[in-house]
Amino acid sequence: MNTLRKVLLGAGIGILVALVGVGIFGAHGLIRLHQLRAERAAMENEKAGLEQDNQFMSERIEALKTDLKYLEQQARKKLGMIKPDEVIIKLPEDQSGQGTPDKTQDPPKTNQEHKN
C-alpha cells in the first residue's frame, strides 16, 4: 500500500508539473501572452503614427482645395512653375552633389485650428 501511495503521489506531481509547464510554455501559455502583448503595443504605436500621417495628409488635401496661396506655393515648388515676369536663378550644388534638401512645409493652419 505504501508503494502504491508513492506511485500515485509521484504521478500526481508529474501531472501537476506537466500542467504548469504547458500553462507557461504552451501555445496559449504565459510566454505567448507576453509576446502577444508586445506585438499589440507595437501595432498600437504604428497605428498612432499612421493616424498622425493621415491627419497631416487630410489637412494638406484641405489646404490644396481651399487655400490658393498654398496651392501656388506647392505648384511652384513641385512643378517648377513661375510667373511670366519672374526669372529663375540656379545656384551651384554643394560639395556632396546633393544640393540643398527639399523640405516640404506643413499646410497653413485652417480657421478651425485657430479657434482651438
Secondary structure, DSSP 8 states (H G I E B T S, - for coil): -HHHHHHHHHHHHHHHHHHHHHHHHSTTSHHHHHHHHHHHHHHHHHHHHHHHHHHHHHHHHHHHHH-HHHHHHHHHHHH----TT---------TTS--S----------HHHHH-
